[in-house]
Amino acid sequence: MIFTRQDHERLARILAEAGRREVIPRFRNLAKGEIREKRSATDLVTEADEAAERFISAEFARAFPGAALVGEEAVAADPSLIERLANAEFAIVIDPIDGTLNYASDLPLFAVMAAVIVKGEIAAAVIHDPIVVDSAMALRGEGAWLDSGDGKSRDLQVAPAAAPSQMTGMMSWQYFPEPLRSTLPARASAFTNVCSLRCCGHEYRLAAAGHGHFLLYGVLNPWDHAPGVLLYSEAGGHARLLDGRPYVPTERPTGLLCAPDEASWQEIRSLLLD
């Protein structure tokens, strides 16, 4: 299957509409019972997550008949659904609200995301910001850009490599197993600044736009990382698993590092992990 620009624009419109109809009206309006824990106090699901995913899934089913739809909340309810990705000719992974902890904390830093996977490869990605109402978009082989939604767009380009002491980055050290979970925070001092936005969608957007040098992640759920890896790669960056292999959305190993180029990837990996 060839995923066209028109298909891509349709995908983006559906995500934007989900943000407008389901996400924004509930922001800062959730009742206590509409926020629930999944696995921990920082791993939440809200009524808005579930409503947005229902809307997106229904619209995608109409727009892209035959696509295997793999949404974060559907997989939380039925983990076996993740197996659809391994054998699907055409699949779409959906994150109805990336950054749910921010959303539930009344912090306006969250995203609505999706990635198209054709025969195991990421073909297209959209990371939509429903607050600003713009979308970071990428098509395999055609680059990455920021679409403002009013017909204007600009290309995205990762930051040039720099000396580690001049680099900034974002990492989710808490999702690594020990001993890395304990050693990574101390090693971050090799860089000028390292932080976390608690929303990998916005972290990928920032890095793809050149506003940061590297990203480091532990847990690699496809709805969290398939959109961002394509966006960052099409913006000129180097994204690899910690053993140097390319990221594959049908697998869920531990550890992904994104850097401006291969040489800086090796240097950052050495400073953080060796």
MOMO-V117883 format. One record per backbone hydrogen bond with DSSP energy under -0.5 kcal/mol. NH is the residue of the N-H (numbers start at 1). CO is the residue of the C=O. If there is no record, write none. Layout:
nh/co
NH/CO
NH/CO
This chain:
nh/co
3/1
4/2
8/4
9/5
10/6
11/7
12/8
13/9
14/10
15/11
16/12
17/13
18/14
19/15
20/16
21/17
22/18
23/18
24/19
26/23
27/23
27/24
29/26
34/31
35/32
36/45
38/40
38/43
40/43
43/40
44/42
45/36
47/34
50/46
51/47
52/48
53/49
54/50
55/51
56/52
57/53
58/54
59/55
60/56
61/57
62/58
63/59
64/60
67/64
68/90
69/67
70/68
70/92
71/69
72/94
75/71
76/72
77/73
78/74
81/78
82/79
83/80
84/81
85/82
86/83
87/83
88/84
91/117
92/68
93/115
94/70
95/113
96/94
98/111
99/97
103/99
104/100
105/101
105/102
106/103
107/102
108/106
109/107
111/98
112/128
113/95
114/126
115/93
116/124
117/91
118/116
118/121
119/89
119/117
121/118
123/116
123/121
124/116
125/138
126/114
127/136
128/112
129/134
130/128
133/129
134/129
135/147
136/127
137/135
137/145
138/125
139/143
140/123
142/139
143/139
144/234
145/137
146/154
147/135
147/145
148/146
148/152
154/146
156/144
158/235
159/207
159/212
166/163
167/164
169/193
170/214
171/195
172/216
173/171
175/172
176/173
180/177
181/177
182/179
183/179
184/180
187/183
188/184
188/185
189/186
190/187
191/188
192/164
192/167
193/167
195/169
203/199
204/200
205/201
206/202
207/203
208/204
209/205
210/207
211/206
212/210
213/168
214/168
215/258
216/170
217/256
220/253
224/221
225/221
226/222
229/225
230/226
231/227
232/228
233/229
234/230
235/231
236/233
237/232
238/259
239/237
240/238
240/257
241/245
242/255
244/241
251/248
255/218
255/253
256/217
257/240
258/215
259/238
265/261
266/262
267/263
268/264
269/265
270/266
271/267
272/268
273/269
274/269
274/270
